[in-house]
Amino acid sequence: MEDIGKLIERSYLVIPQRVQVWKLAFNEWLRYKGWPTLPLEGKLKKEEENDKEDEEDRDWHHFKCLVLALPLLEHALRRVFVLANGLSEVNMLTAG
């Protein structure tokens, strides 16, 4: 699982300010699947620790993964669009 965390940290598609949110989204999916999760830092780590009581409700983890991941995926697609079209990063807010 540490490899996934390192991949997230190094990816061009992930902005540095959102690395922990990406990891949290992956953790929700991993919890949905019943697999070990990635280590988190700071406030998100505390929130995930407090979220242990709904371990049984797998659908809830699936829903939380989607809610967290969809905006992140949209931003990743914007980064791809900007890169593919040779635009400056300033255009990222209006790309699409």
C-alpha positions in Angstrom: 0.0 0.0 0.0 2.9 2.3 0.6 3.6 2.2 -3.2 0.2 3.7 -3.9 0.9 6.6 -1.4 4.2 7.3 -3.1 2.6 7.2 -6.5 0.0 9.7 -5.4 2.7 12.0 -3.9 4.8 12.0 -7.1 2.0 12.2 -9.7 1.6 15.3 -11.9 -2.1 14.8 -11.8 -2.3 15.4 -8.0 -1.6 18.9 -6.8 0.5 18.9 -3.6 -2.3 20.5 -1.5 -4.6 17.6 -2.2 -2.3 14.6 -1.6 -3.9 13.8 1.7 -7.4 14.0 0.2 -6.4 11.6 -2.5 -5.1 9.2 0.1 -8.3 9.6 2.1 -10.4 8.8 -1.0 -8.2 5.7 -1.7 -8.6 4.7 2.0 -12.4 4.8 1.7 -12.2 2.5 -1.3 -9.7 0.2 0.4 -11.9 0.1 3.5 -14.8 -0.7 1.2 -12.8 -3.7 -0.2 -11.7 -4.7 3.3 -8.0 -4.1 2.6 -5.3 -2.3 4.6 -5.3 1.5 4.3 -2.7 4.2 3.6 -1.2 6.3 6.4 -2.6 9.8 6.7 -1.3 12.9 8.3 -2.7 15.8 10.3 -6.4 16.6 10.5 -7.5 13.9 8.1 -5.8 11.2 10.2 -7.8 12.3 13.2 -11.0 12.3 11.2 -10.4 8.8 9.9 -9.6 7.5 13.4 -13.0 8.9 14.5 -14.7 7.1 11.6 -14.0 3.6 12.9 -17.5 3.0 14.2 -19.0 2.6 10.8 -16.5 -0.1 9.7 -19.4 -2.5 9.1 -21.2 -0.3 6.6 -19.3 -1.0 3.4 -21.6 0.9 1.1 -21.0 4.0 3.1 -17.2 3.7 2.4 -17.9 3.3 -1.3 -20.1 6.4 -1.3 -17.5 8.5 0.6 -14.8 7.3 -1.9 -16.9 8.6 -4.8 -17.8 11.9 -3.1 -14.1 12.5 -2.4 -12.7 11.3 -5.7 -14.9 12.9 -8.3 -13.7 16.5 -7.7 -10.1 15.2 -7.6 -10.6 13.4 -10.9 -12.1 16.5 -12.5 -9.0 18.5 -11.5 -6.7 15.7 -12.7 -8.5 15.8 -16.1 -8.0 19.6 -16.2 -4.3 19.1 -15.7 -4.2 16.6 -18.6 -6.1 19.0 -20.8 -3.8 21.9 -20.0 -0.7 19.7 -20.6 -2.0 18.1 -23.8 -3.0 21.5 -25.3 0.3 23.2 -24.4 -1.5 25.8 -22.2 -0.1 27.5 -19.2 -1.1 26.3 -15.7 -2.9 29.7 -15.3 -5.5 28.3 -17.8 -6.3 25.4 -15.6 -9.2 27.1 -13.8 -10.9 27.7 -17.1 -9.8 24.6 -19.1 -12.6 22.6 -20.6 
